[in-house]
Amino acid sequence: MNSSLINIIGVFASICTAISLLPQLFKIYREKKRGDTSLLMLGVLFLGNGLWVLYGIQKNDWIIICSNSFSVMVNIVLSLLLIKYKN
């Protein structure tokens, strides 16, 4: 595969990963209740995204840095909504 195609695949994969929690976030916000969202899963995902950001910084890879920084922000907002709508 040529490097342009590999970069397109990487960007598309990063976008998909970064937006993966948005449907859950919108659902919690719309319904004003948290449902069965796993806090452990969210914590592990938050840690993983944070480590990906550090990895991207070390590799100077802006695709990794941007997509995972966005994911960290989504995780933070989702966590705040889970706390707000605890009951």
N, C-alpha and C positions, 0 to 999 in steps of 0.2 A: 504494500500500500504506500502511496506517496504521502509526504508529510502534510499536505493540505487536507487530505481526507482524514488523516489521523487527528489533526487539529479540530476539524468539524465534528468528528465523533466525540472528542473530548469536551468541546463546548456544549454539545447537545446533552451529553451525559451529565455534565455539571449543572445545566439548567434543570434537567429532570430531577436530579437529586435535591437541588436547592428549593424547588417548589413543591416537593413531595408532601410536606406537612401543611401546605396552605389549605387544602380542603378540610382538614381536621380543625385548623384554626378558625376558618370561616364558619364551620358547623357549630363549634363551641360558642363563638361570638353571637351567631344568629339565634341559637336555642337558649343561651344564657345558662347552660349546664354542662358539666364536664363529661358526663357519660363514663365510659369504661377506658379512658385513656390511661395507659400505664406510665406512671411517674418514673419507674426504673428504666423503661425503654427510652423515655425522653432524656433522662440523665446520661445514659450511655451514649445516645446520639449527640447530645450537647458536648460531651467529652471528646467523642470522635471528631466532630466538626471543628472543635477548638484545636485539636492536634493536627488536623488537616491544614488549618490556617497557618500554624507554626511551620509545618512541613513546606507549604507553599512559599512562605517567607524565606526559608532557608534555600529553596530551589529557585527563588525569584520567578515563580510561575503565577502570573496574574489571574489565570483562569481558576486555578485552585484557590487562590487567596479570595477572590471576589465571590465565587459561588459558595464557598464554605463560610465566609463572613456573613453572607445573606442568610445562610442556614442557621448560623448562630443567632442572628437577630430574630428569625422566625421562632426558634426554640425559646428565646427569652420572652417574646410576646405570648407564645403558647403557654409557657410556664406561669406567667402573670395571670392569664385568663383562667388557668386551672386553679390557681390560688383564689382568685376572685369568686369563681363559681364552684367552690368546694362542695357546697351542699346542694 
